[in-house]
Amino acid sequence: MTFDWSVIWTHRQALLEGAALTVGLTVLTMLLAVPGGIMLALMRLSSNRLLQSASLGFVEFFRNLPLILVIYWVFYVMPMAVEFQLSPLVTALVALVLNVSAYNAETFRAGINSIRKGQLEAALAMGMSRRQAMFKVVIPQAGRRILPVIASTWVSLFKDTSLVSVIAVSELAYTAMQIRAQTFRVLEMLTAMAVLYWLMGYPQAKLVDWIHRKYGVKE
Amino acid sequence: MNNDITRAPARKNADQPPVLVYEEVRKLYGDFVALDGVSLQVHKGEVMCLIGPSGSGKSTLLRCTNALETINGGRVLIDGVPLPAQESAVRKVRQRMGMVFQSFELFPHKSALDNVAMGPITVLGMRESEAKARAMALLEKVGLSAKAGNFPANLSGGQQQRVAIARALAMEPEVMLFDEPTSALDPETVGEVLSVMQKLAQEGMTMIVVTHEMGFARRVADWVVVFESGAIIEQGPPAQIFEHPTVERTRDFLGHLGWNG
């Protein structure tokens, strides 16, 4: 069996573009799914029954569906219902944000619940509103506490973006598969893909660890 | 022995309307009666110590004062106005009262200075530079200006509690509420917190202090209130409570603590 690693170099431009899109999709998804998760967590913790159940329903729905099914569903089924077709890239983003928001909601809820009640009371006793107490005192502390969990969600998400290749979003996995199909260089392309994912994923995980060490709150 | 306790002792600013009035305040936790019709008045500039066994309702009464707990009956009046139910109005009332907690409750993600400046910035909308200048002056007052940049994790318990007092003072409150401020402290740091409180009392701050520090109550309080089972069993000036308690159970309680006048 002969190997032809030059195929990677030949297609470096496409692979790099794919990798850039993978990173971009991860960053954009997290930028939307962190506020989404906070909002869902606050709805769940509010005293309003309607908000509570809406949040619970959302979280349990999207947490228990395979991500790939959500991607298919947003791409193929939703347009039939609303007569509105999103581009593959936006579809991918919507599906990822729905899924990751559900996970982040649970993470933030656990984080907020882990901050002792006295912190909220101290903020309220000063005359802060509930919203101020949440956003200035409770959530900043909860955020630091859950950073390791968000970091592993981040790394999972980074890899899960490969699932959107099923709707032809040309991120790294899709691009690599396309090259494989054109060149029949299966082993080389799959290896290149693994190396690229790992090389990009590992420093991200380390970066978050470092952020946690630097900004984590000691008590 | 002086038994002349039928004559009402003169209280500080008794000629003026009281700052705080509790009227038949009731508080229930499920079936448990935490406060069973408590009536009490606090006058301006008075240092009032609430003493009594654990679970007797002292802290609950304090927490009902700034609506951290809602009451199930009776009224709490601040300057003659009942504690409002509406959240925005409650916030206005809370701004006029500083609270110091047993477990300090400093915000661990903020430096000592930022902890103190946070209320004025967030609640009063004060400019950051002005709030920090005020915070620095207050840290100076509690003897911690050198620790302004420290985070709570790098302060001793006594230092944390002094920062917490400065934080409460930053809102320029009319009344200070202390909920067992020294109960979580190592014995060697109790004194530094009590001396800050004593200084505050000398400046004329109206203070309600839930405490197990009988020495402090005896020395600093103008008025001492003894709680048991959600009710007031005796109240009076410290000389009366500590030297000539009229109620047997007060004597028992003080005896338990080894207080012998």
Interface residues (C-beta under 8 A of the other chain):
Chain A: G118 Q119 E121 A122 A123 L124 A125 M126 G127 M128 S129 R130 Q132 K136 V137 P140 Q141 R144 V217 K218 E219
Chain B: N66 L68 E87 S88 R91 K92 R94 Q95 M97 G98 M99 F101 S103 E105 L106 F107 P108 H109 M118 G119 T122 V123 F151 P152 A153 R167 A168 M171
